[in-house]
Amino acid sequence: MSVLRAALGNRRGLILLACIAAWLAWQAWLFAVAPAKIAAGFPDRQRVSALITLPFSPERFHVLIFQRYGRVSGTDGNTVELRNIDKDQLGAIARYYWVQRIEPLQ
């Protein structure tokens, strides 16, 4: 408790605590909104394919991030086709703030 008291006692400590609180709030918000981004209708199997919609055209950076989770088979406008995704990883993909929607690929 003395470390917390010392941090609250000076400006640098307050700034550090404010930054930590802001980061925790940001992570909590990402965790809270991620399930709403995942559409219903994914098949009951472990590996699925999905259409991931972004609010902008995906760039190389976004494609490389998605390749960590599955095989990118193409893009169309603001949508990325991602195949062979572990279904348990859909939540991790939805946590990116720049992902708007994740839908099953038909």
Summary of the structure (lengths in Angstrom):
residues: 106
radius of gyration: 18.6
end to end distance: 55.5
largest distance: 58.2
contacts: 264
relative contact order: 0.19
helix: 46%
strand: 25%
